[in-house]
């Protein structure tokens, strides 16, 4: 038993030791310029719903879409025909076109109702062209909509699980047009850091030049790195594969405190520290209560019954605690000090703002 306690204490001490900065792959730190997804969207019609489609009196665009589709199929509606559809819903279809996607490949799509359909469950999406930002058609979508929910209603009672107005179609769109890529143009590629950091850029350039040779990588600014690459496509692909696997120790993150004034959430990263300071906090509560009282006049006095309000105001102030925080306190010590004085998340907002104003908070304060 004693040996077990010694082992547990040793393991706990290891968890409390400061962790060294872990090396990260360039694949996780950077992206390659031109290797990106492209957003696609289209307007379509879902049919085959079990009476849960759009109410056509309130969504006339659904009827117009059906009439246009029928005319394109060679079906002409008699003049003055009023369609009362219950199994049709107008939807928006969205998808992301991966980098280097080629015609014939399939991608997943999301189908979202834009009318007042109660559910898309069991519906089928009619062939819908998906367009990019340049209004060119890059994919065609069609298929059975899968909704991850269920709902039922009868006699005024209703039960619903999850959201029924949005569904997905796996491999529901076929790519019809490829997006041109300029990867490797002029025998060079550009690496872009996910976060602007001059120190990390310098370390990335050093790691690349140490591995591939001098002057292979050049820093353009605090985010972009230009890298010379082989001219042939197969060598370039192999070069990028090796490049993405290089490991670099990124510099420490800038000390930052994010505060959400709406929810009271406070998030601090591990580089936040405090200068020596004393923190005191006390809660002040004001309670106002009103007790209605009835004043009844005496018999035969000719008076009237009057309701009066007996208002009481009570002011209560909880005694505050003073906590001394030594200079260079870590995040754990900051949180421990806040808990010691009983600060709630809303109180913590005010305390951190006061610490920043006093010059004791070594971090950037951002309120969202």
C-alpha positions as CSV (number, residue, x, y, z in Angstrom):
1,X,0.0,0.0,0.0
2,X,2.8,2.4,0.9
3,X,4.6,1.6,-2.4
4,X,1.3,2.4,-4.3
5,X,1.0,5.8,-2.5
6,X,4.6,6.6,-3.4
7,X,3.9,5.7,-7.1
8,X,0.7,7.8,-7.1
9,X,2.5,10.8,-5.5
10,X,5.3,10.6,-8.1
11,X,2.8,10.5,-11.0
12,X,1.0,13.5,-9.5
13,X,4.3,15.4,-9.3
14,X,4.9,14.7,-13.0
15,X,1.6,16.3,-13.9
16,X,2.4,19.4,-11.9
17,X,5.8,19.9,-13.6
18,X,5.8,22.7,-16.3
19,X,5.3,21.1,-19.7
20,X,7.8,21.8,-22.4
21,X,6.7,23.3,-25.7
22,X,5.7,20.5,-28.0
23,X,6.9,20.5,-31.5
24,X,4.2,20.7,-34.2
25,X,4.1,19.7,-37.8
26,X,4.1,22.3,-40.5
27,X,0.8,20.7,-41.7
28,X,-0.8,21.8,-38.4
29,X,0.8,25.2,-38.2
30,X,0.4,26.4,-41.9
31,X,-1.7,26.1,-45.0
32,X,-0.5,26.1,-48.6
33,X,-1.8,29.1,-50.7
34,X,-4.2,27.9,-53.3
35,X,-5.0,24.6,-51.6
36,X,-8.4,25.5,-50.2
37,X,-12.1,24.6,-50.3
38,X,-14.7,26.5,-52.4
39,X,-18.2,27.0,-51.2
40,X,-21.1,26.0,-53.4
41,X,-24.8,26.6,-53.1
42,X,-28.0,26.1,-55.1
43,X,-31.8,26.4,-54.9
44,X,-33.7,23.1,-55.2
45,X,-36.9,21.3,-54.5
46,X,-37.5,18.4,-52.2
47,X,-40.5,16.1,-53.1
48,X,-42.1,13.0,-51.6
49,X,-42.7,14.5,-48.2
50,X,-45.5,12.9,-46.1
51,X,-47.7,16.0,-45.8
52,X,-45.0,18.0,-44.1
53,X,-44.0,20.3,-47.0
54,X,-44.4,24.0,-47.5
55,X,-47.8,25.7,-47.1
56,X,-48.0,27.0,-50.6
57,X,-50.4,29.9,-49.7
58,X,-47.5,31.3,-47.6
59,X,-44.6,30.3,-49.8
60,X,-45.6,31.2,-53.4
61,X,-42.0,30.6,-54.6
62,X,-42.5,26.9,-54.0
63,X,-45.4,26.8,-56.4
64,X,-43.5,28.9,-59.0
65,X,-40.6,26.5,-58.8
66,X,-42.9,23.5,-59.3
67,X,-44.7,25.1,-62.3
68,X,-41.3,26.0,-63.9
69,X,-40.0,22.5,-63.4
70,X,-43.1,20.9,-64.9
71,X,-42.9,23.2,-67.9
72,X,-39.3,22.2,-68.4
73,X,-40.5,18.5,-68.4
74,X,-43.1,19.3,-71.0
75,X,-46.1,19.5,-68.7
76,X,-48.2,22.6,-69.2
77,X,-50.7,23.5,-66.5
78,X,-54.1,24.8,-67.5
79,X,-54.6,28.5,-67.0
80,X,-56.0,29.5,-63.6
81,X,-54.9,26.2,-62.0
82,X,-54.3,26.6,-58.2
83,X,-51.8,24.1,-56.8
84,X,-52.3,23.0,-53.2
85,X,-49.1,21.1,-52.5
86,X,-48.3,19.4,-49.2
87,X,-45.4,17.1,-50.2
88,X,-43.0,19.7,-51.7
89,X,-40.5,22.0,-50.0
90,X,-38.2,24.7,-51.3
91,X,-34.6,24.2,-50.0
92,X,-31.1,25.6,-50.2
93,X,-28.4,23.1,-51.0
94,X,-24.9,23.9,-49.8
95,X,-21.6,22.0,-50.2
96,X,-17.8,22.5,-50.0
97,X,-15.8,21.7,-53.1
98,X,-12.4,20.2,-51.9
99,X,-9.2,21.3,-53.4
100,X,-8.2,19.4,-56.6
101,X,-11.6,17.8,-56.9
102,X,-12.1,16.4,-60.4
103,X,-15.2,15.8,-62.6
104,X,-17.0,12.6,-61.6
105,X,-16.0,12.7,-57.9
106,X,-18.8,12.9,-55.3
107,X,-19.1,15.3,-52.3
108,X,-21.5,15.5,-49.4
109,X,-24.3,18.2,-49.4
110,X,-26.5,19.8,-46.8
111,X,-30.2,20.5,-47.6
112,X,-31.9,23.2,-45.6
113,X,-35.6,24.3,-45.8
114,X,-36.2,28.0,-46.7
115,X,-40.0,27.8,-46.4
116,X,-42.3,26.7,-43.6
117,X,-41.9,22.9,-44.1
118,X,-42.4,21.0,-40.9
119,X,-40.0,18.2,-41.8
120,X,-37.7,17.1,-44.7
121,X,-37.7,13.5,-43.4
122,X,-38.3,11.0,-46.2
123,X,-37.9,13.5,-49.0
124,X,-36.0,13.4,-52.3
125,X,-34.0,16.2,-53.6
126,X,-34.6,16.9,-57.3
127,X,-31.5,17.5,-59.5
128,X,-30.1,20.9,-58.4
129,X,-27.1,22.7,-59.9
130,X,-24.6,24.0,-57.4
131,X,-22.8,27.2,-58.2
132,X,-19.8,29.0,-57.0
133,X,-19.1,32.6,-56.3
134,X,-18.5,33.2,-60.1
135,X,-22.1,31.8,-60.9
136,X,-20.5,28.8,-62.7
137,X,-22.0,25.4,-62.1
138,X,-19.4,23.1,-60.4
139,X,-21.6,20.2,-59.3
140,X,-25.0,18.6,-59.6
141,X,-26.9,17.4,-56.5
142,X,-29.7,14.8,-56.2
143,X,-30.7,12.1,-53.8
144,X,-32.6,11.0,-50.7
145,X,-32.4,13.4,-47.8
146,X,-31.4,11.9,-44.4
147,X,-32.7,13.8,-41.4
148,X,-31.2,13.0,-38.0
149,X,-34.4,13.5,-36.1
150,X,-38.0,12.4,-35.7
151,X,-41.3,14.2,-34.9
152,X,-45.0,13.4,-34.4
153,X,-48.1,15.3,-33.6
154,X,-51.7,14.4,-33.0
155,X,-54.6,16.0,-31.1
156,X,-52.8,19.2,-30.4
157,X,-49.8,17.4,-28.8
158,X,-46.4,17.4,-30.5
159,X,-43.1,15.6,-29.9
160,X,-39.9,16.4,-31.8
161,X,-36.4,15.1,-31.4
162,X,-33.6,17.1,-33.0
163,X,-34.0,19.5,-36.0
164,X,-36.2,18.3,-38.8
165,X,-35.8,21.2,-41.3
166,X,-32.1,20.3,-42.2
167,X,-30.8,17.1,-43.7
168,X,-27.7,15.7,-45.4
169,X,-27.0,13.5,-48.4
170,X,-23.8,11.6,-48.3
171,X,-22.1,11.7,-51.8
172,X,-25.2,13.6,-52.9
173,X,-23.4,15.8,-55.5
174,X,-21.3,14.9,-58.5
175,X,-18.5,17.3,-59.5
176,X,-18.9,18.6,-63.0
177,X,-16.1,21.2,-63.2
178,X,-12.6,21.4,-61.7
179,X,-11.2,24.5,-60.2
180,X,-8.0,25.7,-61.8
181,X,-5.0,25.6,-59.4
182,X,-1.8,27.6,-59.6
183,X,0.1,25.4,-57.2
184,X,3.8,25.4,-58.0
185,X,3.6,28.4,-60.3
186,X,7.0,29.8,-61.0
187,X,8.5,26.8,-59.2
188,X,7.5,28.1,-55.8
189,X,4.8,27.6,-53.2
190,X,3.6,29.8,-50.3
191,X,3.1,28.7,-46.8
192,X,0.7,30.7,-44.7
193,X,0.7,30.5,-40.9
194,X,-2.6,30.0,-39.2
195,X,-1.8,32.9,-36.8
196,X,0.5,35.8,-37.5
197,X,3.7,35.4,-35.5
198,X,7.1,36.7,-36.5
199,X,9.0,34.4,-34.2
200,X,7.3,31.3,-35.5
201,X,7.9,32.4,-39.1
202,X,11.6,32.7,-38.4
203,X,11.7,29.2,-36.8
204,X,9.8,27.7,-39.8
205,X,12.2,29.3,-42.3
206,X,15.2,28.0,-40.3
207,X,13.8,24.5,-40.1
208,X,13.1,24.3,-43.8
209,X,16.5,25.7,-44.8
210,X,18.3,23.3,-42.4
211,X,16.5,20.3,-43.9
212,X,16.5,21.2,-47.7
213,X,19.4,23.6,-47.9
214,X,20.0,27.3,-47.7
215,X,17.8,29.9,-49.4
216,X,15.0,27.4,-50.0
217,X,12.6,29.3,-47.8
218,X,12.2,33.1,-47.4
219,X,10.0,34.9,-45.0
220,X,7.8,37.6,-46.7
221,X,6.1,38.9,-43.6
222,X,4.8,37.7,-40.2
223,X,2.5,35.1,-41.9
224,X,3.7,34.2,-45.4
225,X,6.8,32.1,-46.3
226,X,7.9,31.6,-49.9
227,X,9.4,28.2,-50.6
228,X,11.2,27.1,-53.8
229,X,9.8,23.8,-55.1
230,X,10.8,21.3,-57.8
231,X,9.6,21.9,-61.3
232,X,8.0,18.5,-62.1
233,X,4.7,17.7,-60.5
234,X,5.6,14.3,-59.0
235,X,8.7,15.8,-57.4
236,X,6.7,18.7,-56.1
237,X,4.1,16.5,-54.5
238,X,6.8,14.5,-52.8
239,X,8.6,17.7,-51.7
240,X,5.4,19.1,-50.1
241,X,4.8,15.8,-48.4
242,X,8.2,16.0,-46.7
243,X,7.7,19.7,-46.0
244,X,4.4,19.2,-44.2
245,X,6.0,16.6,-41.9
246,X,8.8,18.9,-40.6
247,X,8.4,19.7,-36.9
248,X,8.9,23.2,-35.5
249,X,8.6,24.5,-32.0
250,X,6.2,27.5,-32.2
251,X,6.8,30.5,-30.0
252,X,4.6,31.0,-27.0
253,X,1.2,32.5,-27.6
254,X,0.6,36.1,-26.8
255,X,-1.0,36.5,-23.3
256,X,-4.7,37.1,-23.9
257,X,-7.9,37.1,-21.8
258,X,-11.2,36.7,-23.7
259,X,-14.3,37.9,-21.9
260,X,-17.9,37.4,-23.1
261,X,-20.0,40.1,-21.5
262,X,-23.2,38.4,-22.5
263,X,-22.6,35.1,-20.9
264,X,-20.0,35.9,-18.3
265,X,-17.5,33.5,-19.8
266,X,-13.8,34.2,-19.2
267,X,-11.0,32.3,-21.0
268,X,-7.3,32.8,-20.3
269,X,-4.4,31.1,-22.0
270,X,-1.4,29.7,-20.1
271,X,0.9,32.8,-20.7
272,X,-1.3,35.1,-18.6
273,X,0.5,36.4,-15.5
274,X,0.0,39.1,-12.9
275,X,2.3,41.6,-11.3
276,X,2.3,41.8,-7.5
277,X,-1.1,43.2,-6.4
278,X,-3.8,43.0,-3.8
279,X,-7.3,42.1,-4.7
280,X,-10.4,42.8,-2.6
281,X,-13.9,42.0,-3.5
282,X,-17.2,42.3,-1.7
283,X,-20.8,41.8,-2.8
284,X,-23.4,44.6,-2.4
285,X,-27.0,43.6,-2.6
286,X,-30.1,45.9,-2.4
287,X,-33.4,44.3,-1.7
288,X,-36.7,46.3,-2.2
289,X,-39.9,44.7,-1.0
290,X,-43.4,46.1,-1.1
291,X,-46.2,44.9,1.3
292,X,-49.7,46.1,0.4
293,X,-51.8,47.0,3.4
294,X,-55.5,47.8,3.5
295,X,-56.8,50.8,5.6
296,X,-60.4,50.2,6.6
297,X,-62.4,53.3,7.8
298,X,-64.5,53.1,11.0
299,X,-68.3,52.4,10.8
300,X,-70.5,55.3,9.6
301,X,-67.4,57.5,9.2
302,X,-68.0,58.1,5.5
303,X,-64.4,57.2,4.6
304,X,-63.2,54.9,1.9
305,X,-61.1,51.8,2.0
306,X,-57.6,52.7,0.8
307,X,-54.8,50.3,-0.1
308,X,-51.3,51.5,0.9
309,X,-47.9,50.2,0.1
310,X,-45.5,49.5,2.9
311,X,-42.1,49.6,1.1
312,X,-38.9,48.3,2.8
313,X,-35.4,48.8,1.5
314,X,-32.6,46.5,2.8
315,X,-29.0,47.0,1.9
316,X,-26.6,44.1,2.6
317,X,-22.9,44.1,2.0
318,X,-20.9,40.9,2.3
319,X,-17.4,41.5,3.8
320,X,-14.7,41.3,1.1
321,X,-11.5,39.4,1.4
322,X,-8.1,40.8,0.5
323,X,-5.8,38.4,-1.3
324,X,-2.2,39.1,-2.1
325,X,-1.0,37.9,-5.5
326,X,2.8,37.8,-6.0
327,X,4.4,39.0,-9.1
328,X,4.7,36.5,-12.0
329,X,1.7,34.5,-10.9
330,X,0.8,31.8,-13.3
331,X,-2.7,31.0,-14.6
332,X,-3.3,28.4,-11.9
333,X,-2.4,30.9,-9.2
334,X,-4.7,33.6,-10.8
335,X,-7.6,31.2,-10.8
336,X,-6.9,30.1,-7.2
337,X,-6.8,33.7,-6.1
338,X,-10.2,34.4,-7.8
339,X,-11.8,31.4,-6.2
340,X,-10.4,32.4,-2.8
341,X,-12.3,35.6,-2.7
342,X,-15.5,33.9,-4.0
343,X,-15.6,35.7,-7.3
344,X,-18.3,34.6,-9.7
345,X,-17.8,34.8,-13.5
346,X,-19.6,38.1,-13.6
347,X,-17.4,39.5,-10.8
348,X,-14.3,38.2,-12.6
349,X,-15.1,40.5,-15.5
350,X,-15.0,43.5,-13.3
351,X,-11.9,42.3,-11.4
352,X,-9.9,41.7,-14.6
353,X,-10.8,45.1,-16.0
354,X,-9.7,46.7,-12.8
355,X,-6.4,44.7,-12.9
356,X,-5.8,45.8,-16.5
357,X,-6.5,49.5,-15.6
358,X,-4.1,49.2,-12.6
359,X,-1.3,47.8,-14.9
360,X,-1.1,44.5,-13.0
361,X,-2.5,42.2,-15.7
362,X,0.1,41.1,-18.2
363,X,-2.2,40.2,-21.0
364,X,-4.3,41.6,-23.7
365,X,-7.9,42.0,-22.6
366,X,-10.5,41.4,-25.3
367,X,-14.2,41.7,-24.8
368,X,-16.6,39.9,-27.2
